[in-house]
Amino acid sequence: QPPPPPPPPPPPPAAQPPTAAQPPPESPSDDQLAALLSSLSLDVGCALRGASFADLAALQRPELLAALKERGIARLSDRQKLASAIAKAARTAASVSTSSSTLAASSASASAS
């Protein structure tokens, strides 16, 4: 008596609709990252799909370079250029928020006098 035929393969999984827990595809930090890439004339947008500016800016330079390489940016010069631009943009954003806080505090103390 021959063995029974193997069972048929399972059907492929259906595409899952986006859930509320997933972030929207375009958030302000994504726009900031897209603008940064555009200003650098680097064609690495696909490699950074799903990455946020805040997540990349939070990394130290060696970790950022490694993360960019893992995402498929093969050329070291491109990774370095992008890492430098991200760090500069993060510093600029931090100094703007710090000076805004200082300005608000000095305005509040001046109006209290």
Backbone as XML, in Angstrom:
<?xml version="1.0"?>
<chain id="A" units="angstrom">
  <residue number="1" name="GLN">
    <atom name="N" x="0.862" y="-1.179" z="0.000"/>
    <atom name="CA" x="0.000" y="0.000" z="0.000"/>
    <atom name="C" x="0.911" y="1.245" z="0.000"/>
  </residue>
  <residue number="2" name="PRO">
    <atom name="N" x="0.729" y="2.201" z="-0.946"/>
    <atom name="CA" x="1.585" y="3.388" z="-1.017"/>
    <atom name="C" x="1.269" y="4.349" z="0.139"/>
  </residue>
  <residue number="3" name="PRO">
    <atom name="N" x="2.280" y="5.154" z="0.562"/>
    <atom name="CA" x="2.018" y="6.132" z="1.646"/>
    <atom name="C" x="1.051" y="7.210" z="1.172"/>
  </residue>
  <residue number="4" name="PRO">
    <atom name="N" x="0.332" y="7.819" z="2.104"/>
    <atom name="CA" x="-0.626" y="8.873" z="1.711"/>
    <atom name="C" x="0.128" y="10.083" z="1.134"/>
  </residue>
  <residue number="5" name="PRO">
    <atom name="N" x="-0.509" y="10.813" z="0.230"/>
    <atom name="CA" x="0.154" y="11.998" z="-0.349"/>
    <atom name="C" x="0.376" y="13.058" z="0.735"/>
  </residue>
  <residue number="6" name="PRO">
    <atom name="N" x="1.425" y="13.878" z="0.582"/>
    <atom name="CA" x="1.657" y="14.928" z="1.587"/>
    <atom name="C" x="0.535" y="15.960" z="1.554"/>
  </residue>
  <residue number="7" name="PRO">
    <atom name="N" x="0.311" y="16.603" z="2.676"/>
    <atom name="CA" x="-0.756" y="17.620" z="2.694"/>
    <atom name="C" x="-0.361" y="18.798" z="1.797"/>
  </residue>
  <residue number="8" name="PRO">
    <atom name="N" x="-1.352" y="19.528" z="1.278"/>
    <atom name="CA" x="-1.037" y="20.686" z="0.424"/>
    <atom name="C" x="-0.356" y="21.774" z="1.263"/>
  </residue>
  <residue number="9" name="PRO">
    <atom name="N" x="0.487" y="22.589" z="0.621"/>
    <atom name="CA" x="1.151" y="23.669" z="1.378"/>
    <atom name="C" x="0.125" y="24.679" z="1.870"/>
  </residue>
  <residue number="10" name="PRO">
    <atom name="N" x="0.421" y="25.334" z="3.003"/>
    <atom name="CA" x="-0.532" y="26.335" z="3.519"/>
    <atom name="C" x="-0.589" y="27.533" z="2.572"/>
  </residue>
  <residue number="11" name="PRO">
    <atom name="N" x="-1.717" y="28.218" z="2.528"/>
    <atom name="CA" x="-1.823" y="29.396" z="1.661"/>
    <atom name="C" x="-0.909" y="30.511" z="2.181"/>
  </residue>
  <residue number="12" name="PRO">
    <atom name="N" x="-0.470" y="31.420" z="1.306"/>
    <atom name="CA" x="0.376" y="32.525" z="1.779"/>
    <atom name="C" x="-0.414" y="33.424" z="2.718"/>
  </residue>
  <residue number="13" name="PRO">
    <atom name="N" x="0.268" y="34.042" z="3.675"/>
    <atom name="CA" x="-0.455" y="34.912" z="4.610"/>
    <atom name="C" x="-1.043" y="36.116" z="3.881"/>
  </residue>
  <residue number="14" name="ALA">
    <atom name="N" x="-2.207" y="36.520" z="4.310"/>
    <atom name="CA" x="-2.862" y="37.689" z="3.709"/>
    <atom name="C" x="-2.161" y="38.953" z="4.179"/>
  </residue>
  <residue number="15" name="ALA">
    <atom name="N" x="-2.191" y="39.963" z="3.346"/>
    <atom name="CA" x="-1.589" y="41.247" z="3.727"/>
    <atom name="C" x="-2.359" y="41.824" z="4.907"/>
  </residue>
  <residue number="16" name="GLN">
    <atom name="N" x="-1.625" y="42.231" z="5.900"/>
    <atom name="CA" x="-2.260" y="42.793" z="7.091"/>
    <atom name="C" x="-2.506" y="44.287" z="6.882"/>
  </residue>
  <residue number="17" name="PRO">
    <atom name="N" x="-3.709" y="44.760" z="7.179"/>
    <atom name="CA" x="-3.949" y="46.196" z="7.074"/>
    <atom name="C" x="-3.178" y="46.928" z="8.180"/>
  </residue>
  <residue number="18" name="PRO">
    <atom name="N" x="-2.821" y="48.186" z="7.948"/>
    <atom name="CA" x="-2.100" y="48.919" z="8.997"/>
    <atom name="C" x="-2.956" y="49.030" z="10.254"/>
  </residue>
  <residue number="19" name="THR">
    <atom name="N" x="-2.310" y="48.917" z="11.384"/>
    <atom name="CA" x="-3.024" y="49.044" z="12.654"/>
    <atom name="C" x="-2.772" y="50.413" z="13.243"/>
  </residue>
  <residue number="20" name="ALA">
    <atom name="N" x="-3.518" y="50.751" z="14.243"/>
    <atom name="CA" x="-3.370" y="52.057" z="14.880"/>
    <atom name="C" x="-2.029" y="52.177" z="15.598"/>
  </residue>
  <residue number="21" name="ALA">
    <atom name="N" x="-1.416" y="51.047" z="15.961"/>
    <atom name="CA" x="-0.143" y="51.098" z="16.675"/>
    <atom name="C" x="1.010" y="51.481" z="15.763"/>
  </residue>
  <residue number="22" name="GLN">
    <atom name="N" x="0.851" y="51.313" z="14.447"/>
    <atom name="CA" x="1.923" y="51.677" z="13.536"/>
    <atom name="C" x="1.927" y="53.182" z="13.328"/>
  </residue>
  <residue number="23" name="PRO">
    <atom name="N" x="3.140" y="53.791" z="13.250"/>
    <atom name="CA" x="3.174" y="55.240" z="13.031"/>
    <atom name="C" x="2.738" y="55.562" z="11.612"/>
  </residue>
  <residue number="24" name="PRO">
    <atom name="N" x="2.247" y="56.756" z="11.397"/>
    <atom name="CA" x="1.865" y="57.140" z="10.041"/>
    <atom name="C" x="3.103" y="57.166" z="9.149"/>
  </residue>
  <residue number="25" name="PRO">
    <atom name="N" x="2.945" y="56.920" z="7.853"/>
    <atom name="CA" x="4.107" y="56.851" z="6.987"/>
    <atom name="C" x="4.879" y="58.167" z="6.907"/>
  </residue>
  <residue number="26" name="GLU">
    <atom name="N" x="4.220" y="59.271" z="7.039"/>
    <atom name="CA" x="4.904" y="60.558" z="6.970"/>
    <atom name="C" x="4.661" y="61.341" z="8.259"/>
  </residue>
  <residue number="27" name="SER">
    <atom name="N" x="5.648" y="61.391" z="9.122"/>
    <atom name="CA" x="5.554" y="62.214" z="10.313"/>
    <atom name="C" x="6.503" y="63.388" z="10.116"/>
  </residue>
  <residue number="28" name="PRO">
    <atom name="N" x="6.448" y="64.415" z="10.965"/>
    <atom name="CA" x="7.342" y="65.558" z="10.783"/>
    <atom name="C" x="8.809" y="65.154" z="10.725"/>
  </residue>
  <residue number="29" name="SER">
    <atom name="N" x="9.230" y="64.183" z="11.522"/>
    <atom name="CA" x="10.629" y="63.784" z="11.489"/>
    <atom name="C" x="10.974" y="63.116" z="10.163"/>
  </residue>
  <residue number="30" name="ASP">
    <atom name="N" x="10.003" y="62.420" z="9.549"/>
    <atom name="CA" x="10.228" y="61.832" z="8.233"/>
    <atom name="C" x="10.420" y="62.933" z="7.201"/>
  </residue>
  <residue number="31" name="ASP">
    <atom name="N" x="9.640" y="64.001" z="7.315"/>
    <atom name="CA" x="9.790" y="65.134" z="6.401"/>
    <atom name="C" x="11.164" y="65.770" z="6.580"/>
  </residue>
  <residue number="32" name="GLN">
    <atom name="N" x="11.608" y="65.881" z="7.825"/>
    <atom name="CA" x="12.917" y="66.464" z="8.103"/>
    <atom name="C" x="14.014" y="65.597" z="7.484"/>
  </residue>
  <residue number="33" name="LEU">
    <atom name="N" x="13.894" y="64.296" z="7.608"/>
    <atom name="CA" x="14.872" y="63.381" z="7.039"/>
    <atom name="C" x="14.847" y="63.462" z="5.515"/>
  </residue>
  <residue number="34" name="ALA">
    <atom name="N" x="13.657" y="63.528" z="4.930"/>
    <atom name="CA" x="13.538" y="63.634" z="3.466"/>
    <atom name="C" x="14.159" y="64.930" z="2.968"/>
  </residue>
  <residue number="35" name="ALA">
    <atom name="N" x="13.931" y="66.027" z="3.676"/>
    <atom name="CA" x="14.515" y="67.309" z="3.286"/>
    <atom name="C" x="16.036" y="67.263" z="3.386"/>
  </residue>
  <residue number="36" name="LEU">
    <atom name="N" x="16.533" y="66.616" z="4.417"/>
    <atom name="CA" x="17.976" y="66.483" z="4.602"/>
    <atom name="C" x="18.588" y="65.684" z="3.449"/>
  </residue>
  <residue number="37" name="LEU">
    <atom name="N" x="17.956" y="64.582" z="3.082"/>
    <atom name="CA" x="18.454" y="63.770" z="1.966"/>
    <atom name="C" x="18.427" y="64.551" z="0.664"/>
  </residue>
  <residue number="38" name="SER">
    <atom name="N" x="17.383" y="65.320" z="0.469"/>
    <atom name="CA" x="17.259" y="66.115" z="-0.748"/>
    <atom name="C" x="18.367" y="67.165" z="-0.822"/>
  </residue>
  <residue number="39" name="SER">
    <atom name="N" x="18.665" y="67.798" z="0.299"/>
    <atom name="CA" x="19.703" y="68.837" z="0.307"/>
    <atom name="C" x="21.096" y="68.256" z="0.081"/>
  </residue>
  <residue number="40" name="LEU">
    <atom name="N" x="21.291" y="66.990" z="0.425"/>
    <atom name="CA" x="22.597" y="66.352" z="0.262"/>
    <atom name="C" x="22.776" y="65.720" z="-1.115"/>
  </residue>
  <residue number="41" name="SER">
    <atom name="N" x="21.713" y="65.642" z="-1.885"/>
    <atom name="CA" x="21.744" y="64.982" z="-3.196"/>
    <atom name="C" x="22.207" y="63.537" z="-3.085"/>
  </residue>
  <residue number="42" name="LEU">
    <atom name="N" x="21.781" y="62.847" z="-2.029"/>
    <atom name="CA" x="22.089" y="61.430" z="-1.866"/>
    <atom name="C" x="20.854" y="60.626" z="-2.242"/>
  </residue>
  <residue number="43" name="ASP">
    <atom name="N" x="21.044" y="59.593" z="-3.013"/>
    <atom name="CA" x="19.927" y="58.749" z="-3.422"/>
    <atom name="C" x="19.887" y="57.514" z="-2.532"/>
  </residue>
  <residue number="44" name="VAL">
    <atom name="N" x="19.514" y="57.721" z="-1.265"/>
    <atom name="CA" x="19.472" y="56.618" z="-0.300"/>
    <atom name="C" x="18.114" y="56.530" z="0.389"/>
  </residue>
  <residue number="45" name="GLY">
    <atom name="N" x="17.117" y="57.174" z="-0.194"/>
    <atom name="CA" x="15.799" y="57.218" z="0.424"/>
    <atom name="C" x="15.208" y="55.851" z="0.701"/>
  </residue>
  <residue number="46" name="CYS">
    <atom name="N" x="15.372" y="54.921" z="-0.232"/>
    <atom name="CA" x="14.824" y="53.573" z="-0.047"/>
    <atom name="C" x="15.490" y="52.878" z="1.132"/>
  </residue>
  <residue number="47" name="ALA">
    <atom name="N" x="16.784" y="53.114" z="1.303"/>
    <atom name="CA" x="17.518" y="52.478" z="2.397"/>
    <atom name="C" x="17.040" y="52.997" z="3.749"/>
  </residue>
  <residue number="48" name="LEU">
    <atom name="N" x="16.513" y="54.209" z="3.771"/>
    <atom name="CA" x="16.085" y="54.810" z="5.033"/>
    <atom name="C" x="14.578" y="54.754" z="5.232"/>
  </residue>
  <residue number="49" name="ARG">
    <atom name="N" x="13.886" y="54.025" z="4.379"/>
    <atom name="CA" x="12.426" y="53.899" z="4.534"/>
    <atom name="C" x="12.122" y="53.308" z="5.911"/>
  </residue>
  <residue number="50" name="GLY">
    <atom name="N" x="11.245" y="53.961" z="6.629"/>
    <atom name="CA" x="10.875" y="53.486" z="7.956"/>
    <atom name="C" x="11.738" y="54.060" z="9.071"/>
  </residue>
  <residue number="51" name="ALA">
    <atom name="N" x="12.830" y="54.724" z="8.712"/>
    <atom name="CA" x="13.693" y="55.327" z="9.734"/>
    <atom name="C" x="13.174" y="56.721" z="10.059"/>
  </residue>
  <residue number="52" name="SER">
    <atom name="N" x="13.314" y="57.110" z="11.300"/>
    <atom name="CA" x="12.921" y="58.467" z="11.661"/>
    <atom name="C" x="14.172" y="59.277" z="11.971"/>
  </residue>
  <residue number="53" name="PHE">
    <atom name="N" x="14.065" y="60.570" z="11.729"/>
    <atom name="CA" x="15.184" y="61.453" z="12.011"/>
    <atom name="C" x="15.571" y="61.367" z="13.486"/>
  </residue>
  <residue number="54" name="ALA">
    <atom name="N" x="14.577" y="61.361" z="14.366"/>
    <atom name="CA" x="14.859" y="61.328" z="15.803"/>
    <atom name="C" x="15.623" y="60.071" z="16.199"/>
  </residue>
  <residue number="55" name="ASP">
    <atom name="N" x="15.242" y="58.925" z="15.634"/>
    <atom name="CA" x="15.932" y="57.671" z="15.954"/>
    <atom name="C" x="17.381" y="57.707" z="15.483"/>
  </residue>
  <residue number="56" name="LEU">
    <atom name="N" x="17.593" y="58.209" z="14.261"/>
    <atom name="CA" x="18.956" y="58.276" z="13.733"/>
    <atom name="C" x="19.794" y="59.299" z="14.495"/>
  </residue>
  <residue number="57" name="ALA">
    <atom name="N" x="19.200" y="60.447" z="14.818"/>
    <atom name="CA" x="19.933" y="61.502" z="15.512"/>
    <atom name="C" x="20.301" y="61.095" z="16.939"/>
  </residue>
  <residue number="58" name="ALA">
    <atom name="N" x="19.571" y="60.165" z="17.517"/>
    <atom name="CA" x="19.843" y="59.726" z="18.889"/>
    <atom name="C" x="21.069" y="58.813" z="18.971"/>
  </residue>
  <residue number="59" name="LEU">
    <atom name="N" x="21.513" y="58.282" z="17.832"/>
    <atom name="CA" x="22.652" y="57.362" z="17.830"/>
    <atom name="C" x="23.973" y="58.119" z="17.875"/>
  </residue>
  <residue number="60" name="GLN">
    <atom name="N" x="24.967" y="57.524" z="18.520"/>
    <atom name="CA" x="26.328" y="58.056" z="18.458"/>
    <atom name="C" x="26.864" y="57.794" z="17.057"/>
  </residue>
  <residue number="61" name="ARG">
    <atom name="N" x="27.863" y="58.556" z="16.630"/>
    <atom name="CA" x="28.348" y="58.456" z="15.254"/>
    <atom name="C" x="28.730" y="57.025" z="14.836"/>
  </residue>
  <residue number="62" name="PRO">
    <atom name="N" x="29.519" y="56.268" z="15.640"/>
    <atom name="CA" x="29.861" y="54.905" z="15.194"/>
    <atom name="C" x="28.632" y="54.018" z="15.004"/>
  </residue>
  <residue number="63" name="GLU">
    <atom name="N" x="27.651" y="54.135" z="15.921"/>
    <atom name="CA" x="26.434" y="53.339" z="15.798"/>
    <atom name="C" x="25.607" y="53.798" z="14.600"/>
  </residue>
  <residue number="64" name="LEU">
    <atom name="N" x="25.594" y="55.108" z="14.351"/>
    <atom name="CA" x="24.854" y="55.638" z="13.208"/>
    <atom name="C" x="25.463" y="55.142" z="11.901"/>
  </residue>
  <residue number="65" name="LEU">
    <atom name="N" x="26.791" y="55.181" z="11.801"/>
    <atom name="CA" x="27.453" y="54.688" z="10.592"/>
    <atom name="C" x="27.150" y="53.202" z="10.374"/>
  </residue>
  <residue number="66" name="ALA">
    <atom name="N" x="27.170" y="52.434" z="11.452"/>
    <atom name="CA" x="26.864" y="51.002" z="11.349"/>
    <atom name="C" x="25.408" y="50.789" z="10.943"/>
  </residue>
  <residue number="67" name="ALA">
    <atom name="N" x="24.500" y="51.572" z="11.518"/>
    <atom name="CA" x="23.077" y="51.438" z="11.181"/>
    <atom name="C" x="22.834" y="51.791" z="9.716"/>
  </residue>
  <residue number="68" name="LEU">
    <atom name="N" x="23.503" y="52.819" z="9.221"/>
    <atom name="CA" x="23.346" y="53.206" z="7.815"/>
    <atom name="C" x="23.878" y="52.111" z="6.894"/>
  </residue>
  <residue number="69" name="LYS">
    <atom name="N" x="24.983" y="51.470" z="7.299"/>
    <atom name="CA" x="25.534" y="50.382" z="6.502"/>
    <atom name="C" x="24.566" y="49.199" z="6.489"/>
  </residue>
  <residue number="70" name="GLU">
    <atom name="N" x="23.995" y="48.873" z="7.641"/>
    <atom name="CA" x="23.028" y="47.771" z="7.732"/>
    <atom name="C" x="21.800" y="48.031" z="6.873"/>
  </residue>
  <residue number="71" name="ARG">
    <atom name="N" x="21.452" y="49.289" z="6.703"/>
    <atom name="CA" x="20.282" y="49.643" z="5.906"/>
    <atom name="C" x="20.589" y="49.646" z="4.408"/>
  </residue>
  <residue number="72" name="GLY">
    <atom name="N" x="21.845" y="49.380" z="4.051"/>
    <atom name="CA" x="22.161" y="49.227" z="2.631"/>
    <atom name="C" x="22.905" y="50.378" z="1.993"/>
  </residue>
  <residue number="73" name="ILE">
    <atom name="N" x="23.363" y="51.344" z="2.781"/>
    <atom name="CA" x="24.152" y="52.437" z="2.210"/>
    <atom name="C" x="25.597" y="51.952" z="2.197"/>
  </residue>
  <residue number="74" name="ALA">
    <atom name="N" x="26.040" y="51.489" z="1.031"/>
    <atom name="CA" x="27.316" y="50.787" z="0.929"/>
    <atom name="C" x="28.526" y="51.719" z="0.958"/>
  </residue>
  <residue number="75" name="ARG">
    <atom name="N" x="28.417" y="52.871" z="0.331"/>
    <atom name="CA" x="29.582" y="53.759" z="0.234"/>
    <atom name="C" x="29.834" y="54.477" z="1.555"/>
  </residue>
  <residue number="76" name="LEU">
    <atom name="N" x="31.047" y="54.320" z="2.067"/>
    <atom name="CA" x="31.422" y="54.962" z="3.328"/>
    <atom name="C" x="31.280" y="56.472" z="3.226"/>
  </residue>
  <residue number="77" name="SER">
    <atom name="N" x="31.666" y="57.042" z="2.108"/>
    <atom name="CA" x="31.576" y="58.500" z="1.962"/>
    <atom name="C" x="30.127" y="58.974" z="2.073"/>
  </residue>
  <residue number="78" name="ASP">
    <atom name="N" x="29.174" y="58.197" z="1.536"/>
    <atom name="CA" x="27.758" y="58.554" z="1.658"/>
    <atom name="C" x="27.293" y="58.451" z="3.107"/>
  </residue>
  <residue number="79" name="ARG">
    <atom name="N" x="27.722" y="57.393" z="3.793"/>
    <atom name="CA" x="27.340" y="57.222" z="5.214"/>
    <atom name="C" x="27.904" y="58.359" z="6.057"/>
  </residue>
  <residue number="80" name="GLN">
    <atom name="N" x="29.163" y="58.739" z="5.801"/>
    <atom name="CA" x="29.782" y="59.818" z="6.576"/>
    <atom name="C" x="29.103" y="61.154" z="6.304"/>
  </residue>
  <residue number="81" name="LYS">
    <atom name="N" x="28.805" y="61.414" z="5.046"/>
    <atom name="CA" x="28.136" y="62.665" z="4.674"/>
    <atom name="C" x="26.770" y="62.759" z="5.354"/>
  </residue>
  <residue number="82" name="LEU">
    <atom name="N" x="26.034" y="61.663" z="5.321"/>
    <atom name="CA" x="24.708" y="61.638" z="5.930"/>
    <atom name="C" x="24.794" y="61.743" z="7.455"/>
  </residue>
  <residue number="83" name="ALA">
    <atom name="N" x="25.737" y="61.028" z="8.058"/>
    <atom name="CA" x="25.897" y="61.084" z="9.514"/>
    <atom name="C" x="26.259" y="62.495" z="9.966"/>
  </residue>
  <residue number="84" name="SER">
    <atom name="N" x="27.136" y="63.166" z="9.237"/>
    <atom name="CA" x="27.511" y="64.541" z="9.584"/>
    <atom name="C" x="26.319" y="65.482" z="9.469"/>
  </residue>
  <residue number="85" name="ALA">
    <atom name="N" x="25.533" y="65.320" z="8.407"/>
    <atom name="CA" x="24.362" y="66.181" z="8.219"/>
    <atom name="C" x="23.308" y="65.935" z="9.296"/>
  </residue>
  <residue number="86" name="ILE">
    <atom name="N" x="23.108" y="64.679" z="9.678"/>
    <atom name="CA" x="22.139" y="64.370" z="10.743"/>
    <atom name="C" x="22.593" y="64.987" z="12.057"/>
  </residue>
  <residue number="87" name="ALA">
    <atom name="N" x="23.880" y="64.852" z="12.383"/>
    <atom name="CA" x="24.398" y="65.424" z="13.632"/>
    <atom name="C" x="24.264" y="66.944" z="13.635"/>
  </residue>
  <residue number="88" name="LYS">
    <atom name="N" x="24.572" y="67.572" z="12.510"/>
    <atom name="CA" x="24.467" y="69.032" z="12.426"/>
    <atom name="C" x="23.016" y="69.484" z="12.579"/>
  </residue>
  <residue number="89" name="ALA">
    <atom name="N" x="22.093" y="68.785" z="11.905"/>
    <atom name="CA" x="20.678" y="69.140" z="12.009"/>
    <atom name="C" x="20.169" y="68.944" z="13.439"/>
  </residue>
  <residue number="90" name="ALA">
    <atom name="N" x="20.640" y="67.889" z="14.106"/>
    <atom name="CA" x="20.224" y="67.641" z="15.493"/>
    <atom name="C" x="20.750" y="68.737" z="16.413"/>
  </residue>
  <residue number="91" name="ARG">
    <atom name="N" x="22.017" y="69.145" z="16.201"/>
    <atom name="CA" x="22.583" y="70.234" z="17.024"/>
    <atom name="C" x="21.834" y="71.530" z="16.789"/>
  </residue>
  <residue number="92" name="THR">
    <atom name="N" x="21.511" y="71.814" z="15.536"/>
    <atom name="CA" x="20.777" y="73.038" z="15.200"/>
    <atom name="C" x="19.403" y="73.026" z="15.860"/>
  </residue>
  <residue number="93" name="ALA">
    <atom name="N" x="18.724" y="71.890" z="15.785"/>
    <atom name="CA" x="17.401" y="71.784" z="16.409"/>
    <atom name="C" x="17.506" y="71.946" z="17.922"/>
  </residue>
  <residue number="94" name="ALA">
    <atom name="N" x="18.544" y="71.367" z="18.515"/>
    <atom name="CA" x="18.724" y="71.471" z="19.970"/>
    <atom name="C" x="19.029" y="72.911" z="20.369"/>
  </residue>
  <residue number="95" name="SER">
    <atom name="N" x="19.848" y="73.605" z="19.589"/>
    <atom name="CA" x="20.188" y="74.982" z="19.951"/>
    <atom name="C" x="18.990" y="75.907" z="19.770"/>
  </residue>
  <residue number="96" name="VAL">
    <atom name="N" x="18.157" y="75.640" z="18.774"/>
    <atom name="CA" x="16.951" y="76.437" z="18.572"/>
    <atom name="C" x="15.997" y="76.240" z="19.739"/>
  </residue>
  <residue number="97" name="SER">
    <atom name="N" x="15.803" y="74.988" z="20.182"/>
    <atom name="CA" x="14.886" y="74.751" z="21.296"/>
    <atom name="C" x="15.452" y="75.304" z="22.594"/>
  </residue>
  <residue number="98" name="THR">
    <atom name="N" x="16.785" y="75.241" z="22.777"/>
    <atom name="CA" x="17.407" y="75.801" z="23.978"/>
    <atom name="C" x="17.274" y="77.307" z="23.994"/>
  </residue>
  <residue number="99" name="SER">
    <atom name="N" x="17.532" y="77.970" z="22.859"/>
    <atom name="CA" x="17.428" y="79.422" z="22.824"/>
    <atom name="C" x="15.976" y="79.862" z="22.962"/>
  </residue>
  <residue number="100" name="SER">
    <atom name="N" x="15.034" y="79.071" z="22.452"/>
    <atom name="CA" x="13.615" y="79.397" z="22.633"/>
    <atom name="C" x="13.231" y="79.303" z="24.098"/>
  </residue>
  <residue number="101" name="SER">
    <atom name="N" x="13.735" y="78.281" z="24.795"/>
    <atom name="CA" x="13.447" y="78.119" z="26.220"/>
    <atom name="C" x="14.060" y="79.253" z="27.014"/>
  </residue>
  <residue number="102" name="THR">
    <atom name="N" x="15.289" y="79.627" z="26.677"/>
    <atom name="CA" x="15.965" y="80.723" z="27.376"/>
    <atom name="C" x="15.228" y="82.027" z="27.137"/>
  </residue>
  <residue number="103" name="LEU">
    <atom name="N" x="14.802" y="82.269" z="25.906"/>
    <atom name="CA" x="14.068" y="83.479" z="25.573"/>
    <atom name="C" x="12.747" y="83.530" z="26.321"/>
  </residue>
  <residue number="104" name="ALA">
    <atom name="N" x="12.048" y="82.415" z="26.383"/>
    <atom name="CA" x="10.772" y="82.370" z="27.097"/>
    <atom name="C" x="10.979" y="82.624" z="28.586"/>
  </residue>
  <residue number="105" name="ALA">
    <atom name="N" x="12.039" y="82.046" z="29.159"/>
    <atom name="CA" x="12.313" y="82.239" z="30.582"/>
    <atom name="C" x="12.675" y="83.688" z="30.868"/>
  </residue>
  <residue number="106" name="SER">
    <atom name="N" x="13.487" y="84.302" z="30.004"/>
    <atom name="CA" x="13.878" y="85.693" z="30.243"/>
    <atom name="C" x="12.683" y="86.629" z="30.049"/>
  </residue>
  <residue number="107" name="SER">
    <atom name="N" x="11.800" y="86.304" z="29.114"/>
    <atom name="CA" x="10.589" y="87.110" z="28.927"/>
    <atom name="C" x="9.674" y="87.011" z="30.139"/>
  </residue>
  <residue number="108" name="ALA">
    <atom name="N" x="9.567" y="85.810" z="30.691"/>
    <atom name="CA" x="8.720" y="85.605" z="31.861"/>
    <atom name="C" x="9.270" y="86.351" z="33.065"/>
  </residue>
  <residue number="109" name="SER">
    <atom name="N" x="10.598" y="86.323" z="33.248"/>
    <atom name="CA" x="11.169" y="87.016" z="34.400"/>
    <atom name="C" x="11.095" y="88.529" z="34.207"/>
  </residue>
  <residue number="110" name="ALA">
    <atom name="N" x="11.202" y="89.014" z="32.985"/>
    <atom name="CA" x="11.111" y="90.441" z="32.722"/>
    <atom name="C" x="9.693" y="90.944" z="32.970"/>
  </residue>
  <residue number="111" name="SER">
    <atom name="N" x="8.695" y="90.158" z="32.593"/>
    <atom name="CA" x="7.330" y="90.579" z="32.794"/>
    <atom name="C" x="6.912" y="90.454" z="34.259"/>
  </residue>
  <residue number="112" name="ALA">
    <atom name="N" x="7.595" y="89.617" z="35.023"/>
    <atom name="CA" x="7.285" y="89.456" z="36.448"/>
    <atom name="C" x="7.838" y="90.626" z="37.257"/>
  </residue>
  <residue number="113" name="SER">
    <atom name="N" x="8.823" y="91.349" z="36.704"/>
    <atom name="CA" x="9.447" y="92.471" z="37.432"/>
    <atom name="C" x="8.612" y="93.707" z="37.406"/>
  </residue>
</chain>
